[in-house]
């Protein structure tokens, strides 16, 4: 890459470090760029003056107790405001740069403050709309003014971008069917990615593992019910739940009610979830909607067979019967029977796991995918610069 290649400025509302797939994505991409000697800068709202950031963000704790809608509005407004503040300074210092935004608000902030016409490229991490994600958390109403406003903002901002990265074919189809103007935006389907874990012999201390925020959309209650079905038939498997969230108390209560509390380990958020994955025999996923979950890619990297619902972008990852299996989310009893069949068949587990690892190596490993992502971002930058000049 010539020295004149623009710096890639990664813009996000999130903290630099954390458990989400978004944070894993931009950190993995940053590491790839730095390892190749490329110029990259991560910009967050916390790069604005902290003497203003922290008191402003603290107000949300009060709003949380009063109104989910007000709290959500406050979060979105002020995170975008401080991100724009920090981005303006960075983009002034780096006129020869391209912004890689991690959400529509980050993209809008970049469009507002870009200097010298820097290109802005968005990666679509969200499911359907960020409005739907807030609704699923119970923070805002599906037909409320804030949800309508978020959807309208997305429909306005996304077509004005210089490029869009879809991590799944599902979200490309979803957004383009909703906003026809997006079909004219330079875009590419480039999946999430991660690095393969270091090879090591890990003892199998659990049967089933699941990694994700404990929230309604992730639907871990279904896993508990399926496990209870297996236990009721005399198969006492162990389930490890990695992650934390608002549903934890309810899930712990459900495990007690089902009589399986001694077989479920609530591990909370873990910085090295892959280590816990490798200690399992099977990865089980029960989310009701997903874009392209990084947890499943990490499970494939560990050579784990996967069972999941064929929802959202998950069919981009799993070929049913080859590197994993699909299951329905409407019948926990049938799911329990499926667990019994799979966990009782070591040859099938090994075959599925080997195929999962092979597909990961070919399609989702960082060195393969991150280079494609970088190339697309730089292509979008060249296209915009040519148009401006």
C-alpha positions in Angstrom: 0.0 0.0 0.0 1.5 3.4 -0.9 2.3 5.9 1.8 -0.5 8.2 0.4 -3.1 5.6 1.5 -5.6 7.4 3.8 -5.6 6.7 7.5 -8.7 4.7 8.6 -10.5 6.5 11.4 -12.7 4.0 13.3 -15.7 5.9 14.8 -17.8 4.3 17.5 -20.1 5.2 20.4 -18.8 2.4 22.5 -15.9 2.1 24.9 -12.7 0.9 23.3 -12.9 -2.4 25.3 -15.9 -4.5 26.1 -17.7 -7.8 25.6 -19.8 -6.9 22.5 -19.2 -8.3 19.0 -19.0 -4.7 17.8 -16.0 -4.0 20.1 -14.4 -7.3 19.0 -14.9 -6.4 15.4 -13.2 -2.9 15.4 -10.4 -4.1 17.7 -9.6 -7.0 15.5 -9.6 -4.7 12.5 -7.4 -2.2 14.3 -4.9 -5.0 15.1 -4.9 -6.1 11.5 -4.1 -2.6 10.3 -1.4 -1.9 12.8 0.2 -5.3 12.1 0.4 -4.3 8.4 1.9 -0.9 9.3 -1.2 1.0 8.3 -2.3 4.2 9.9 -5.5 3.9 12.0 -7.1 5.8 14.8 -10.0 4.8 17.1 -12.3 7.7 18.1 -15.0 7.4 20.8 -17.0 9.9 22.8 -14.5 9.4 25.6 -11.9 11.3 23.4 -13.9 14.5 24.1 -13.2 16.4 27.3 -13.9 14.0 30.1 -14.8 16.7 32.5 -17.9 17.3 30.4 -18.4 13.7 29.2 -18.7 11.9 32.5 -21.2 14.4 34.3 -23.4 14.4 31.2 -23.5 10.6 30.9 -24.1 10.3 34.6 -27.5 12.0 34.2 -28.7 8.9 32.4 -28.6 7.0 35.6 -31.4 9.2 36.9 -33.4 9.0 33.7 -33.1 5.2 33.8 -35.3 5.2 36.9 -37.8 7.6 35.3 -38.3 6.8 31.7 -36.7 4.3 29.3 -37.5 6.5 26.4 -35.9 9.6 27.9 -32.8 7.5 29.0 -32.4 6.1 25.4 -32.8 9.6 23.9 -30.2 11.0 26.3 -27.8 8.2 25.5 -28.1 8.6 21.8 -28.0 12.4 21.7 -25.0 12.9 23.9 -22.9 10.0 22.7 -23.3 11.3 19.2 -22.6 14.9 20.3 -19.3 14.0 22.1 -18.3 11.6 19.3 -18.7 14.4 16.8 -16.7 16.7 19.0 -13.8 14.2 19.1 -14.1 13.4 15.4 -13.9 17.0 14.3 -10.5 17.4 16.0 -9.2 14.1 14.6 -10.4 14.7 11.0 -8.9 18.2 11.1 -5.6 16.7 12.0 -6.0 13.9 9.4 -7.5 15.5 6.3 -6.3 12.5 4.2 -8.4 9.9 6.0 -11.6 7.8 5.7 -14.1 7.1 8.5 -15.2 3.6 9.3 -18.4 4.1 11.4 -19.7 1.3 13.6 -23.3 2.5 13.8 -25.7 4.9 12.0 -25.2 7.6 14.8 -21.4 7.3 14.4 -21.9 7.7 10.7 -24.1 10.8 11.1 -21.6 12.4 13.5 -18.9 11.8 10.9 -20.9 13.3 8.1 -21.6 16.4 10.1 -18.0 17.2 11.0 -15.9 15.7 8.2 -13.3 18.0 6.8 -12.2 18.2 3.2 -14.9 15.8 2.3 -13.5 12.7 4.0 -15.4 9.5 2.9 -17.6 7.8 5.4 -18.2 4.0 5.3 -20.6 2.3 7.7 -20.6 -1.3 8.9 -24.1 -2.7 9.6 -23.8 -4.5 12.9 -27.4 -4.0 14.0 -30.5 -6.2 13.5 -33.2 -4.8 11.3 -33.0 -1.3 12.8 -31.4 0.1 16.0 -35.0 1.1 16.9 -35.9 -2.6 17.0 -32.9 -3.4 19.3 -34.0 -0.7 21.8 -37.6 -2.0 21.6 -36.4 -5.6 22.3 -34.6 -4.4 25.4 -37.9 -2.9 26.6 -36.5 0.6 26.6 -38.8 2.2 24.0 -42.1 1.5 22.3 -42.2 -0.2 18.9 -44.6 2.4 17.5 -43.4 5.3 19.7 -42.0 8.6 18.4 -38.4 7.8 19.3 -38.5 4.4 17.4 -40.0 6.1 14.4 -37.4 8.9 14.6 -34.5 6.3 14.7 -35.9 4.5 11.6 -36.3 7.8 9.8 -32.8 8.8 10.7 -31.4 5.5 9.3 -33.3 5.9 6.1 -31.9 9.4 5.7 -28.3 8.8 6.7 -27.5 5.5 5.1 -28.1 6.5 1.4 -25.8 9.5 1.9 -22.8 7.3 2.8 -19.8 6.6 0.6 -20.0 2.8 1.3 -21.8 0.2 3.4 -20.4 -3.0 4.7 -23.1 -5.7 5.4 -21.8 -8.5 7.5 -24.6 -10.8 6.2 -26.8 -11.2 3.1 -29.8 -11.1 5.4 -29.2 -7.4 6.5 -28.4 -6.3 2.9 -31.7 -7.7 1.8 -33.5 -6.3 4.8 -32.3 -2.7 4.5 -32.4 -2.5 0.7 -36.0 -3.7 0.7 -36.9 -1.0 3.2 -34.9 1.8 1.6 -34.6 1.5 -2.2 -32.0 4.3 -2.4 -29.5 2.0 -0.7 -29.2 0.0 -3.8 -27.2 2.9 -5.3 -24.7 3.0 -2.5 -21.4 1.2 -3.0 -21.6 -1.9 -0.8 -20.1 -5.3 -0.1 -21.1 -8.3 2.0 -18.1 -9.0 4.2 -18.6 -11.2 7.3 -17.4 -10.7 10.8 -14.1 -12.4 11.5 -11.7 -13.4 14.3 -8.3 -15.0 14.7 -8.0 -18.7 15.3 -7.2 -19.6 18.9 -3.7 -21.0 19.7 -3.8 -24.8 19.5 -3.9 -26.5 22.8 -5.4 -29.5 24.4 -8.4 -28.3 26.5 -10.2 -30.8 28.7 -14.0 -31.0 28.1 -15.4 -29.8 31.4 -18.9 -28.9 30.1 -21.3 -30.3 27.5 -22.9 -27.2 26.1 -21.8 -23.6 26.0 -23.5 -20.4 25.0 -21.9 -16.9 24.8 -23.9 -13.7 24.7 -25.7 -11.0 26.7 -28.4 -12.3 28.9 -31.3 -10.5 27.3 -34.7 -11.4 25.8 -33.4 -11.6 22.1 -30.7 -14.1 23.0 -33.4 -16.4 24.4 -31.3 -18.4 26.9 -34.5 -19.5 28.6 -35.0 -21.8 25.6 -31.7 -23.5 26.3 -32.7 -24.1 30.0 -36.0 -25.6 28.9 -34.2 -27.9 26.4 -31.7 -28.9 29.0 -34.5 -29.7 31.4 -36.1 -32.0 28.8 -32.8 -33.9 28.4 -32.5 -34.2 32.2 -36.1 -35.5 32.4 -35.0 -38.3 30.1 -32.0 -39.2 32.2 -29.3 -37.3 30.3 -27.7 -34.9 32.8 -25.8 -32.5 30.6 -23.9 -29.4 31.8 -24.6 -26.0 30.3 -22.3 -23.0 30.6 -23.7 -19.6 30.0 -21.0 -16.9 29.4 -22.3 -13.4 29.6 -24.3 -11.1 31.8 -27.3 -8.9 31.4 -30.8 -7.9 32.5 -32.2 -11.5 32.3 -29.7 -13.1 34.6 -31.9 -13.1 37.7 -34.8 -14.5 35.8 -32.7 -17.2 34.2 -31.3 -18.2 37.5 -34.8 -18.4 38.9 -36.0 -20.5 35.9 -33.1 -22.9 36.4 -34.2 -23.5 40.0 -37.8 -23.9 38.9 -36.8 -26.5 36.3 -34.6 -28.4 38.8 -31.4 -28.0 36.8 -29.6 -25.3 38.8 -26.8 -27.7 39.7 -26.2 -28.3 35.9 -26.0 -24.6 34.8 -23.0 -22.4 35.3 -23.6 -18.7 35.0 -20.1 -17.4 34.3 -20.8 -13.7 33.8 -18.9 -11.7 31.2 -15.5 -13.2 30.5 -12.6 -11.5 28.6 -11.5 -14.8 27.1 -14.8 -16.5 26.1 -13.0 -18.7 23.5 -11.2 -20.5 26.3 -14.5 -21.5 27.8 -15.8 -22.5 24.4 -13.0 -25.0 23.9 -13.9 -26.7 27.2 -17.4 -27.6 25.7 -18.6 -30.4 23.4 -21.3 -28.4 21.6 -22.2 -24.7 21.1 -26.0 -24.0 21.4 -27.6 -20.8 20.2 -31.2 -19.8 20.7 -31.4 -16.1 19.6 -34.6 -15.1 17.9 -32.9 -12.7 15.5 -29.3 -12.2 14.5 -27.3 -10.3 11.9 -24.1 -12.4 11.9 -23.2 -13.4 15.5 -19.5 -13.3 16.2 -19.9 -15.9 19.0 -20.8 -18.5 16.3 -17.7 -17.6 14.3 -15.6 -17.9 17.5 -17.2 -21.3 18.1 -16.3 -22.4 14.6 -12.7 -21.2 15.1 -12.6 -23.6 18.2 -13.8 -26.5 16.1 -17.1 -26.7 17.9 -20.3 -28.1 16.3 -23.1 -25.7 16.5 -26.9 -26.0 16.9 -28.8 -22.8 16.2 -32.0 -21.5 14.6 -32.0 -20.6 10.9 -32.7 -16.9 11.6 -31.2 -13.7 10.3 -27.7 -14.2 8.9 -27.0 -17.5 10.6 -27.6 -19.5 7.4 -24.5 -17.6 6.1 -22.5 -19.6 8.7 -24.1 -23.0 9.0 -24.8 -25.6 6.4 -27.4 -27.8 8.1 -26.0 -31.3 8.7 -22.5 -30.4 7.5 -20.9 -28.0 10.1 -23.8 -27.7 12.5 -27.5 -28.2 12.7 -30.6 -26.0 12.8 -33.3 -26.3 15.4 -36.7 -24.8 15.9 -37.3 -22.3 18.7 -41.0 -23.2 19.2 -40.5 -26.6 20.8 -38.0 -27.0 23.7 -38.9 -30.6 24.0 -37.8 -31.4 20.5 -34.7 -29.3 21.1 -33.9 -31.5 24.2 -34.2 -34.6 22.1 -31.9 -33.1 19.5 -29.3 -32.4 22.3 -29.6 -36.0 23.4 -29.0 -37.3 19.8 -26.0 -35.1 19.1 -24.3 -35.4 22.5 -24.8 -39.2 22.3 -23.0 -39.4 19.0 -19.3 -38.5 19.3 -18.6 -39.3 15.6 -21.2 -36.9 14.4 -20.0 -34.2 16.8 -16.4 -34.6 15.5 -17.5 -34.5 11.9 -19.5 -31.4 12.4 -16.8 -29.7 14.5 -14.1 -30.5 11.9 -16.3 -29.1 9.1 -16.9 -26.0 11.2 -13.2 -25.4 11.7 -12.5 -25.9 8.0 -15.1 -23.4 7.0 -13.8 -20.9 9.5 -10.3 -21.2 8.2 -11.5 -20.7 4.6 -14.0 -17.9 5.1 -13.9 -16.2 8.5 -10.2 -16.0 9.7 -8.9 -12.5 10.2 -6.1 -12.6 7.8 -8.5 -13.5 5.0 -11.4 -11.2 5.8 -9.8 -8.1 7.2 -7.8 -7.6 4.0 -11.0 -7.6 2.0 -12.6 -5.1 4.4 -9.6 -2.8 4.2 -9.6 -3.1 0.4 -13.3 -2.2 0.2 -13.0 0.8 2.5 -10.1 2.2 0.5 -12.0 1.6 -2.8 -14.8 3.7 -1.3 -12.3 6.4 -0.4 -10.8 6.5 -3.9 -14.3 6.6 -5.5 -15.3 9.6 -3.4 -12.0 11.5 -4.0 -12.3 10.9 -7.8 -15.8 12.3 -7.7 -14.7 15.4 -5.7 -11.9 16.1 -8.1 
